[in-house]
Every structure is written in C-alpha cells, then in structure tokens.
Amino acid sequence: MKDSQILSTLTDRWVPPPAPAPAPVLVFDACEVGVILRAVLYVEAVLAVALMYGAGGPVEWISGVALATGAALPATLLWLVVGCALKRPLARLGAAAQMSAGVVLGALAGLYAAGMLALTGLLASPAWLASACTGALLAAGLVAGLMWRARGRLPAATTARLAELQARIRPHFLFNTLNSAIALVREEPAKAEEVLADLSDLFRHALADQQGASTVGQEIELARRYLAIEQVRFGERLRVEWALDPRVRAARLPPLILQPLVENAVIHGVEPSTRGAQLRVSTQLRSGRALIKVTNSVPAGQGRAGHGIALANVRDRLRLLHDLQGSFRTALVDDVYQARIEVPMPTEERP
C-alpha cells in the first residue's frame, strides 16, 4: 500500500461521544415552517367547508370565506406565534398538558378572532362562546396531528435506521476490510491494527444509541473512519480532500447519513476506475443554514449506476428529522457527481 497518509494522521483514537440524555418530547411544536403552512391550510379548509352549509350561493360563500379568513388567519398566526414563543416551557410538560395548553390557546385565539370582527364592525353581535369552542376544536385537531407526528417519529426513525444499518454494514465491505488487514499483518502489523481499530470505531458508532439525531461533527468523524479504511484498500486511487467549516459542527443530522454518501462515492467513483477518483467533503455556513457536500469524479461516460436505495433512505430520514426545512439534492455534471444536504442551524448556534 503506497498511500496511508490518512491513517498515519489518525494517531489518537477517536472515542464516540456519550449518548445525550433523552430530550423531552415536544408535542406542541409550532415553530417549523411545515407546521405553519399545514396549520393555516387546515384552518382555512375547515372554515371554508363549514361556510358551505349556510351560503345561499357561490358569491355569498366567497364573501363568507373572505370575512372568516380576515379573522381566522390572524388568530391562527397568533396561536402559532405564541406556541413557538412558549416552546421551551411547553417542552417541560407532559403530552397531555401540552395538548391542553394548545386547546386553551385555541379557545383564546377564537375569542381574538371574534373580537377583531366586533372591533371592525363586520359583526354586530359576535358569538363569543361559539368562537371559543371553534378555536378550541380547531386547535385540538392541530395538536392531535402534531402528537401523532411526534409519536410517529421514533418508530419511523428506528425502522429507517435499522434498514440503513442493513444496507451499510454489508458482507462485502466487512470482507474487504478484513482482507486489507490480513494483507498488512506480516509486512505492516501496526497499520493492520489501525485498520481493525477503525472498523471497530465504525461499528461502535453505527450501533450506538444516538437518541434520534447526530451532529455534523459526529458524522464527519464517522466518514473519516470509513475513508481511512478505504484508503488502505485503494491507496493512491482514492484522493480525499476536506474543506470543513467548524461553525456548522453542531447542526443536527440523522445518524449514519453522511457515511452512505461517501461510500457511494467510493463505489461509483473509485472502484470502476483504474486511475481512481477525487473525493471532496465540504461543509459551510450560508444564511443561517448548514451545507454539507460530497463531491466525487466518476469514470467518463459511465454515469451514476445503482438502484438509488441509499439516496432515497437519506432523503426520507432527512425529511423525518427536519421536515420542509431540510433538503437533499444530487446532480451529475461533466463526470462530476455531487450530493448536497442543507439543514437549519440550531437557534443557539445562529450568528
């Protein structure tokens, strides 16, 4: 093996950080863009359907919807703003208390909507009790949806993680790594020990309990371990470049989301080419968001073969963790392939 620069630089063993304490389950979370959009559409749709019962025709129905929107939209946004502002205190409550808080806030939002109509003179005698009950009922539906969403995250994340582990820890990868170590045992026993230690770290991280989320920093360390092992296999054929922005290390990612991207780069870029490939992993902070890119060259004319199972898995788990705030895109241009992940920075880390 002619090239072991990556392995030689890793003199200190990397120990995976201890699993954090379980975070409180936040049911009533109204801060995400996806939640805001769905809440507004939900309220507008329910009111529009309800107004059909008393409308004498399309014109009267449209007028009623416009009138109701003028009061319901500000009330809904107020409900969301207050819920977002109370995110931390609500997280310390149980699920039942969070749902009760959401319903109470909904009733107050209903009263606010009725008060707005009364103040503007659009409604002479507002139905205060009916407005409060309507707001509470709509809020109960919203919070119930958020509760199902929160409960569905854990089993969905667990299923996705198990599927990812099965796809990532494949027999041929284990055999190739062991063969690399065996080839080094007699001539370079210290390097063989390093390879096996890297493999142990990789499995330890993969099987550790990450409480549903990892960080960019942890995923970068795992990718380094994997590429250190592959560097022994491919030597000079695998040329790795790192361009890392330390400001994005705390951004949250699903566990084991970066390693399959660098593995795909090795499989589709290095393995098919006798000359190997250039692989670049970069991170940067842009407009309060973390960008993670894995770029690699591919043999001319071969494109990007494969079933796309790993990429679909990455996209699904990223959507599960960040909803509409996270994005995953890939592109192949002039025999250069890039996978790009974009996620929001934690609030406390934003400049």
C-alpha positions in Angstrom: 0.0 0.0 0.0 1.6 3.2 -1.1 -0.7 5.8 0.4 -1.6 5.7 4.1 -1.5 9.4 4.8 -5.0 9.5 6.3 -4.3 6.6 8.6 -0.9 8.0 9.7 -2.5 11.2 10.8 -5.0 9.5 13.0 -2.7 8.8 15.9 -5.2 9.4 18.6 -8.1 7.1 18.8 -11.5 8.7 18.4 -13.9 7.8 21.1 -17.6 8.3 20.2 -19.2 10.9 22.4 -21.5 9.6 25.1 -25.2 9.4 24.2 -27.0 12.6 25.4 -29.8 12.3 27.9 -33.2 11.8 26.3 -34.7 15.1 25.3 -38.3 15.9 26.4 -40.9 15.1 23.7 -42.2 18.3 22.3 -45.8 17.7 21.0 -47.0 21.2 20.6 -44.2 22.5 18.3 -45.4 25.4 16.1 -42.0 26.8 15.1 -41.4 24.7 11.9 -42.3 26.1 8.5 -44.1 22.9 7.6 -46.3 23.1 10.7 -47.2 26.7 10.0 -48.2 26.0 6.4 -50.3 23.0 7.3 -51.9 24.8 10.2 -53.1 27.7 8.1 -54.3 25.4 5.3 -56.1 23.2 7.8 -58.0 26.1 9.4 -58.9 27.7 6.1 -60.1 24.4 4.7 -62.3 23.6 7.7 -63.9 27.1 7.8 -64.5 27.1 4.0 -66.3 23.7 4.2 -68.3 24.8 7.2 -69.4 28.0 5.5 -70.9 26.0 2.6 -73.8 24.9 4.9 -75.1 28.5 5.3 -74.2 30.0 2.0 -77.0 30.8 -0.5 -74.8 30.7 -3.5 -71.2 30.9 -4.7 -70.9 34.7 -4.2 -72.3 34.6 -0.7 -69.9 31.7 0.1 -66.9 33.5 -1.2 -67.8 36.6 0.8 -68.2 34.5 3.9 -64.8 32.8 3.3 -63.2 36.2 2.9 -64.8 37.5 6.1 -63.8 34.4 8.0 -60.2 34.5 6.7 -59.8 38.1 7.8 -60.4 37.0 11.4 -59.2 33.4 11.3 -55.8 34.0 9.6 -54.5 36.5 12.2 -55.9 34.3 15.0 -54.2 31.2 13.6 -50.9 33.0 13.2 -51.2 34.4 16.8 -51.8 30.8 18.0 -48.6 29.7 16.2 -46.5 32.6 17.4 -47.5 32.1 21.0 -46.9 28.4 20.7 -43.5 28.9 19.2 -42.6 31.5 21.9 -43.6 29.0 24.6 -41.8 26.1 23.0 -39.2 25.7 25.8 -41.7 25.9 28.8 -44.1 23.6 27.0 -41.3 21.0 26.4 -41.1 20.5 30.1 -44.7 19.4 30.3 -46.2 16.0 29.6 -48.0 15.2 26.4 -51.5 15.7 28.0 -50.5 19.1 29.5 -49.1 20.2 26.1 -52.3 19.3 24.4 -54.4 21.0 27.0 -52.3 24.2 26.6 -52.8 24.0 22.8 -56.5 23.8 23.2 -56.7 26.7 25.7 -54.6 28.8 23.3 -57.0 27.8 20.5 -60.0 29.0 22.5 -58.3 32.3 23.2 -57.5 32.6 19.5 -61.1 32.0 18.7 -62.1 34.8 21.1 -59.5 37.1 19.5 -61.0 36.4 16.0 -64.5 37.3 17.3 -63.2 40.4 18.9 -61.5 41.5 15.7 -64.8 41.2 13.8 -66.6 43.2 16.5 -64.0 46.0 16.6 -64.0 46.4 12.8 -67.8 46.5 12.7 -68.1 43.5 10.4 -70.1 41.5 13.1 -72.6 43.3 15.2 -73.0 40.7 17.9 -70.2 38.1 17.9 -70.8 34.6 19.2 -68.2 34.5 21.9 -68.9 31.0 23.2 -69.2 29.5 19.7 -65.9 31.3 18.6 -64.1 30.0 21.6 -65.4 26.5 21.1 -64.5 26.6 17.4 -61.0 27.8 18.1 -60.5 25.1 20.8 -61.8 22.4 18.4 -59.5 23.5 15.5 -56.6 23.7 17.9 -57.4 20.2 19.2 -57.2 18.8 15.7 -53.9 20.6 15.1 -52.3 19.4 18.3 -53.6 15.9 17.7 -51.8 15.9 14.4 -48.7 17.2 16.0 -48.9 14.5 18.6 -49.3 11.7 16.0 -46.3 13.2 14.2 -44.2 13.2 17.4 -45.2 9.6 18.2 -44.6 8.5 14.7 -41.0 9.9 14.6 -39.5 7.3 16.9 -40.7 4.1 15.2 -40.2 5.6 11.8 -36.7 6.7 12.7 -35.9 3.3 14.2 -37.2 1.4 11.1 -35.2 3.7 8.8 -32.1 3.3 11.0 -32.3 -0.5 11.0 -32.8 -0.5 7.2 -29.8 1.8 6.9 -27.6 -0.4 9.1 -28.5 -3.5 7.0 -27.6 -1.6 3.8 -24.4 0.0 5.2 -22.8 -2.9 7.1 -22.7 -5.2 4.1 -20.8 -8.5 4.0 -18.5 -7.5 1.1 -17.5 -4.3 3.0 -16.6 -6.4 6.1 -14.7 -9.0 4.0 -12.8 -6.3 2.0 -11.8 -4.6 5.2 -10.6 -7.8 6.9 -8.7 -8.8 3.7 -7.0 -5.4 3.8 -6.0 -6.0 7.4 -4.8 -9.6 6.6 -2.6 -8.4 3.8 -0.9 -6.0 6.2 -0.5 -8.3 9.1 3.0 -9.6 8.2 4.5 -6.6 6.5 2.9 -3.7 8.4 1.2 -5.1 11.6 0.8 -1.6 13.1 -1.2 -0.5 10.1 -3.3 -3.7 10.2 -4.1 -2.9 13.8 -5.1 0.6 12.9 -7.5 -0.7 10.2 -9.2 -3.1 12.6 -9.4 -0.3 15.2 -11.1 2.0 12.6 -13.5 -0.8 11.7 -14.3 -1.2 15.4 -15.0 2.5 15.8 -17.2 2.4 12.7 -19.3 -0.4 14.1 -19.4 1.1 17.6 -20.7 4.4 16.2 -23.2 2.7 14.0 -24.7 0.6 16.8 -24.6 3.3 19.5 -27.9 4.9 20.6 -28.0 8.4 19.1 -31.3 9.4 20.5 -32.7 10.0 17.1 -30.2 12.6 15.9 -26.5 13.1 15.4 -24.4 16.2 14.5 -22.4 17.3 11.5 -19.2 16.9 13.6 -20.0 13.4 14.6 -21.0 12.4 11.0 -17.7 13.9 9.7 -15.7 11.8 12.2 -17.5 8.7 11.1 -16.9 9.5 7.4 -13.2 10.0 8.3 -13.0 6.5 9.8 -14.7 4.9 6.8 -12.4 6.7 4.3 -9.4 5.8 6.4 -10.3 2.1 5.9 -10.9 2.5 2.2 -7.6 4.4 1.8 -5.8 1.3 2.8 -7.7 -0.7 0.2 -7.3 1.7 -2.7 -4.1 3.7 -1.8 -3.3 6.4 -4.3 -6.5 5.7 -6.3 -8.5 7.3 -3.5 -7.7 11.0 -3.2 -9.7 12.8 -0.4 -10.0 16.5 0.2 -11.6 18.0 3.3 -13.0 21.6 3.4 -14.8 21.9 6.7 -16.4 24.9 8.4 -16.2 24.5 12.2 -19.3 26.7 12.6 -21.6 24.0 11.4 -20.4 21.2 13.6 -23.5 21.4 15.9 -26.1 21.2 13.1 -28.4 18.2 13.6 -28.4 15.3 11.1 -29.9 11.8 11.2 -27.4 9.2 12.3 -25.4 7.5 9.6 -26.5 9.9 6.9 -23.1 11.0 5.6 -21.3 7.6 5.5 -23.5 6.1 2.8 -22.8 9.2 0.6 -19.1 8.8 0.9 -19.5 5.0 0.4 -21.4 5.6 -2.8 -18.6 8.0 -3.9 -16.1 5.2 -3.4 -18.3 2.5 -5.1 -19.2 4.6 -8.2 -16.1 6.8 -8.4 -13.0 4.8 -7.2 -13.9 1.1 -7.8 -14.7 1.3 -11.5 -11.7 3.4 -12.4 -8.1 2.2 -12.7 -6.9 5.7 -12.1 -9.2 6.2 -9.1 -11.1 9.3 -8.3 -11.1 12.6 -6.4 -13.4 12.8 -3.4 -14.2 16.1 -1.7 -16.2 16.5 1.5 -17.1 20.1 2.4 -19.2 22.0 4.9 -20.1 25.7 5.1 -22.4 28.1 6.8 -24.7 30.1 4.5 -27.6 32.3 5.6 -28.0 30.5 8.9 -28.1 27.1 7.3 -25.5 24.3 7.2 -24.5 22.9 3.8 -22.8 19.5 3.5 -21.5 18.4 0.1 -19.9 15.2 -1.0 -18.4 15.5 -4.5 -16.6 12.9 -6.5 -15.4 12.3 -10.0 -16.8 9.3 -12.0 -15.3 7.5 -14.9 -16.1 9.2 -18.2 -19.3 8.0 -19.8 -20.3 5.7 -17.0 -22.8 8.0 -15.3 -24.1 7.0 -11.9 -25.3 3.4 -11.8 -27.3 1.9 -8.9 -30.7 1.5 -7.6 -30.8 4.7 -5.5 -31.9 2.9 -2.3 -29.3 4.6 -0.2 -30.1 8.0 -1.6 -33.9 7.5 -1.0 -33.1 6.4 2.5 -31.0 9.6 3.1 -33.8 11.8 1.7 -36.6 10.1 3.8 -34.6 10.3 7.1 -33.7 13.9 6.5 -37.3 14.8 5.9 -38.3 12.9 9.0 -35.9 15.0 11.1 -36.2 18.4 9.5 -39.5 18.2 7.6 -39.6 21.1 4.9 -36.6 22.8 6.5 -34.1 20.2 5.3 -33.2 19.4 1.7 -31.2 16.8 -0.2 -30.2 17.1 -3.8 -27.9 15.3 -6.2 -26.5 16.2 -9.6 -24.1 14.7 -12.2 -22.4 17.3 -14.4 -19.4 16.7 -16.7 -18.5 13.4 -14.9 -18.6 15.0 -11.5 -21.2 13.9 -9.1 -22.4 15.8 -6.0 -24.7 15.0 -3.2 -25.8 18.1 -1.2 -27.5 18.2 2.2 -28.9 21.5 3.6 -30.3 21.8 7.1 -31.1 24.6 9.5 -28.6 25.6 12.2 -29.7 25.2 15.9 -31.2 28.5 17.1 -28.5 29.0 19.7 -25.8 28.5 17.1 -27.0 31.0 14.6 -24.9 34.2 14.2 
